Amino acid sequence: MGANLLTEKTGNKKLKATTGYSENGLPYFRLGNKSRILVVFDGLNFENKPPSGLQLRWVAGDYKQIAKDYTVYSVGRKPDLPSGYSTRDMANDYADMVRNELKWPVDVLGLSTGGTIAQYFALDHPDLVRRLVLGSTGYALSENGKKLQLYVGDMAKQRKWRKAYTAMMDGVYPEGGLKRLFFKLVMSIMTAFSKPSDPSDVIVTIEAEDQHNFKDLLGEIKVPTLVIGGEDDFFYPIRETAEGILAAKVILYEGFGHNAWLDNRRQFQEDVLAFLNEGL
C-alpha cells in the first residue's frame, strides 16, 4: 500500500512511516505497527496527495505519542473531487476505505476540516467507529472562519498560492505575533518549492465546508466522543459543539485557539490517548 519513507523515533523505539493511496484513492501516511487502529481525518490540504520529505517528517511528529499504542493512518481526501462534493460524500469515501481495508471498528480523530467530515462518518457509519475525537473543529465554521477560508479559496482559484497559504495563519494566530510571522514565512518558502498543479482540491473542500452545518444533528452522534481544542478557536464553535453531543467529554485549552494541536501537540496527544484508552 505504500513505500517506506522515513523512520521516526519515539522513546527507544523506531517507527516506520509509510505513504500511499487506499484502494478508493484516499492519500494517507501510516505510522506505527500496533493492532489498534486510529484513523485521522486530516485537516484542510491544498493538494490531496500523501505528504513527503520534510512535510512528512513534520506531520509524523504529530502522532508519535499516539503511535506507541496505535497504528495511525492520517488520511486526506481523494484528488480531483468533482464540484459540489459534500462533507457527507467525503465521509462515505472514508467509510469505504475503513470497511474494505482495515479491521474495524476503528478509533477516529477528525482534525479541523477533517472533524466536520468525521461528524457525518459517525452519524452514517456508527458500526465502523469505536471512539470519536473531534479535534479543533465544530458543527460549522464561524462567520470569520468562513470569510477567511473563502478568501483562501479565491486566492487558490487565481493561483496566488503564497497569499492562499499564508492567509491561513491569520486564523491560526489571529492575535499576530512572532509565531504568525514565522509560519507565514514557512508557508511562503513552501510555495517557492512546491505549488499545487490544480486548485480544485482545496476549492471543492472549502466550498463543501462552507455549506456544512451539523448543529441540528449533533444529538444523533451516539458513539463515545471527545471534543478537544483551544478555548479561543477562530474557526469553530468548539464548546457549543460539545454541548450538542450527548455525554460528550470536552477538553478546552486556555490561552490556545486553532493552534492548540500545533503548539500544544504533546499534551493534545496525551489527552487524546487517555480518552481512547478509557474502558480498555
C-alpha positions in Angstrom: 0.0 0.0 0.0 2.9 2.4 0.2 6.7 3.0 0.3 8.7 3.4 3.4 10.0 7.0 3.5 11.3 7.6 7.0 12.0 6.1 10.4 10.7 8.1 13.3 12.0 7.7 16.8 9.7 7.5 19.8 11.5 6.8 23.1 13.8 3.9 22.4 11.7 2.5 19.6 11.7 3.3 15.9 8.5 3.7 13.9 8.4 3.4 10.2 6.2 5.9 8.4 4.8 4.8 5.0 2.7 6.6 2.5 0.3 5.6 -0.3 -3.2 5.6 -1.6 -6.1 3.5 -0.4 -7.9 1.3 -2.9 -10.5 4.0 -3.4 -7.9 6.7 -3.9 -7.5 8.4 -0.5 -3.9 9.6 0.2 -2.5 8.6 3.6 0.5 8.1 5.7 0.8 5.3 8.3 2.8 5.4 11.5 3.3 2.5 14.0 2.5 -1.2 13.9 0.1 -1.9 16.7 -3.1 -3.9 16.4 -5.3 -1.0 17.5 -6.1 1.5 14.6 -6.6 5.2 14.8 -7.8 6.8 11.5 -7.1 10.6 11.4 -9.3 12.6 9.1 -6.8 15.2 8.0 -7.3 19.0 8.1 -7.6 21.2 5.1 -4.9 20.5 2.4 -4.1 22.5 -0.7 -3.5 19.3 -2.7 -4.9 15.8 -2.0 -1.7 13.7 -2.0 0.4 12.0 0.6 2.9 14.1 2.5 6.6 13.7 1.6 10.0 15.0 2.6 10.2 17.5 5.4 6.4 17.7 5.5 6.1 14.0 6.2 8.7 14.3 9.0 6.8 17.2 10.5 3.4 15.6 10.5 4.7 12.3 11.7 5.7 14.1 14.8 2.1 15.0 15.5 1.3 11.3 16.2 4.5 9.9 17.9 2.9 9.7 21.3 -0.3 8.0 20.0 1.7 5.6 17.8 3.1 4.0 21.0 -0.3 2.3 21.3 -1.8 2.6 17.8 -1.2 2.1 14.1 -2.1 5.6 13.0 -3.5 6.3 9.5 -3.6 10.0 8.7 -5.9 10.2 5.6 -6.8 13.0 3.3 -9.4 13.3 0.6 -9.1 11.8 -2.9 -7.8 14.0 -5.6 -9.9 15.6 -8.4 -13.1 15.8 -6.4 -16.0 16.9 -8.5 -17.6 20.3 -7.9 -20.4 20.1 -5.4 -18.9 17.2 -3.4 -20.1 17.5 0.2 -18.6 16.7 3.5 -21.1 13.8 3.7 -19.8 12.5 0.4 -16.3 12.7 1.8 -17.4 10.8 4.9 -18.6 8.0 2.7 -15.2 7.8 1.0 -13.6 7.3 4.4 -16.2 4.6 5.2 -15.4 2.7 2.0 -11.7 2.7 3.0 -12.2 1.6 6.6 -14.8 -1.0 5.7 -12.8 -2.6 2.8 -9.2 -2.2 4.0 -9.0 -2.0 7.8 -10.1 -4.1 10.8 -13.0 -2.2 12.3 -14.4 -0.7 14.4 -11.6 1.9 14.5 -11.0 4.9 16.6 -11.4 8.2 14.7 -9.7 11.6 15.2 -11.2 14.3 13.0 -8.9 17.4 12.9 -10.3 20.8 11.8 -11.9 20.3 8.4 -11.5 16.5 8.9 -13.6 16.9 12.0 -16.6 18.3 10.1 -16.4 15.2 7.8 -16.0 12.9 10.8 -19.3 14.1 12.2 -21.1 12.6 9.2 -18.9 9.5 9.4 -20.1 8.8 13.0 -23.7 9.5 12.1 -23.9 7.4 9.0 -21.5 4.6 9.8 -21.6 4.1 13.6 -20.7 0.4 13.2 -17.2 1.5 12.0 -16.4 3.7 15.0 -15.3 2.7 18.5 -14.5 6.1 19.8 -14.6 9.5 18.2 -12.4 12.5 18.8 -13.3 15.9 17.3 -10.1 18.0 17.5 -10.1 21.7 16.9 -13.3 21.5 14.9 -17.1 22.2 15.2 -20.5 21.7 13.8 -19.9 24.6 11.3 -17.4 27.3 10.6 -17.7 30.6 12.4 -18.5 33.6 10.3 -14.9 34.8 10.5 -13.7 31.3 9.6 -15.9 31.2 6.6 -14.7 34.5 5.3 -11.1 33.6 5.7 -11.4 30.2 4.1 -13.4 31.7 1.1 -10.7 34.2 0.7 -8.1 31.4 0.6 -10.2 29.6 -1.9 -10.4 32.7 -4.1 -6.7 33.1 -4.0 -6.3 29.5 -4.9 -8.6 30.0 -7.9 -6.3 32.8 -9.1 -3.3 30.6 -8.3 -2.0 33.2 -5.9 -0.5 30.4 -3.8 1.6 32.5 -1.5 -1.4 34.6 -0.4 -3.5 31.5 -0.1 -1.0 29.6 2.1 0.0 32.5 4.3 -3.6 33.7 4.9 -4.5 30.5 6.8 -2.0 31.6 9.5 -4.3 34.6 10.2 -6.8 32.2 11.6 -4.3 30.0 13.4 -2.7 33.1 15.1 -5.3 35.8 14.8 -3.6 37.8 17.6 -0.5 38.2 15.4 2.9 38.0 16.9 6.2 36.3 16.0 4.7 32.8 15.6 2.3 34.0 12.9 5.2 35.8 11.1 7.3 32.7 11.4 4.7 30.3 10.0 3.8 32.8 7.2 7.5 32.7 6.2 7.4 28.9 6.3 4.3 28.9 4.1 5.9 31.4 1.7 9.0 29.1 1.4 6.8 26.1 0.7 5.1 27.8 -2.2 8.5 28.6 -3.7 9.4 24.9 -3.8 6.0 23.2 -4.3 2.9 24.6 -5.8 -0.3 22.6 -6.5 -0.8 21.8 -10.1 -4.5 22.4 -9.8 -6.5 24.4 -7.3 -9.6 22.2 -7.5 -8.8 20.0 -4.4 -8.7 22.9 -2.0 -11.5 24.8 -3.7 -14.0 21.9 -3.6 -13.2 21.2 0.1 -13.6 24.8 1.1 -16.9 25.1 -0.7 -18.1 21.9 1.0 -17.2 23.1 4.4 -18.8 26.5 3.7 -22.1 24.6 3.3 -21.6 22.3 6.3 -23.8 22.8 9.3 -24.3 19.8 11.6 -25.8 21.7 14.6 -29.2 20.0 14.5 -27.6 16.6 14.0 -25.1 16.7 16.9 -27.5 14.9 19.2 -27.6 11.9 16.8 -24.0 11.0 17.4 -24.1 8.0 19.7 -20.5 6.8 19.9 -18.3 7.9 22.8 -17.0 11.3 21.8 -14.2 13.7 23.0 -14.3 17.3 21.8 -10.9 18.9 22.3 -9.3 22.2 21.2 -8.3 25.7 22.1 -10.8 27.8 24.1 -10.5 30.7 21.7 -10.6 28.9 18.3 -11.0 31.3 15.4 -12.6 28.8 13.0 -15.1 26.8 15.0 -17.5 27.0 18.0 -15.9 24.1 19.9 -17.7 24.5 23.3 -21.1 24.7 21.6 -20.3 21.6 19.5 -19.6 19.6 22.7 -22.8 20.8 24.3 -24.8 19.4 21.5 -23.4 15.8 21.7 -24.9 13.6 24.4 -22.4 12.9 27.2 -19.5 14.2 25.2 -16.3 14.8 27.1 -14.7 18.2 26.4 -11.2 19.5 26.9 -10.5 23.1 26.2 -7.0 24.6 26.5 -7.0 28.1 28.0 -4.8 30.5 26.0 -4.9 28.5 22.8 -7.0 28.9 19.7 -6.8 26.9 16.5 -3.1 26.5 17.2 -3.9 24.0 20.1 -2.7 21.0 18.1 0.3 22.8 16.6 1.7 24.5 19.7 0.4 22.1 22.4 0.8 18.8 20.5 2.4 16.7 23.2 -0.4 17.4 25.7 -3.0 17.2 22.9 -1.8 13.7 22.0 -1.7 12.6 25.6 -5.2 13.8 26.3 -6.5 12.1 23.1 -4.7 8.9 24.0 -6.1 8.9 27.6 -9.6 9.2 26.2 -9.1 6.4 23.7 -7.7 4.1 26.4 -10.7 4.6 28.7 -12.5 1.4 29.3 -9.8 -0.9 27.9 
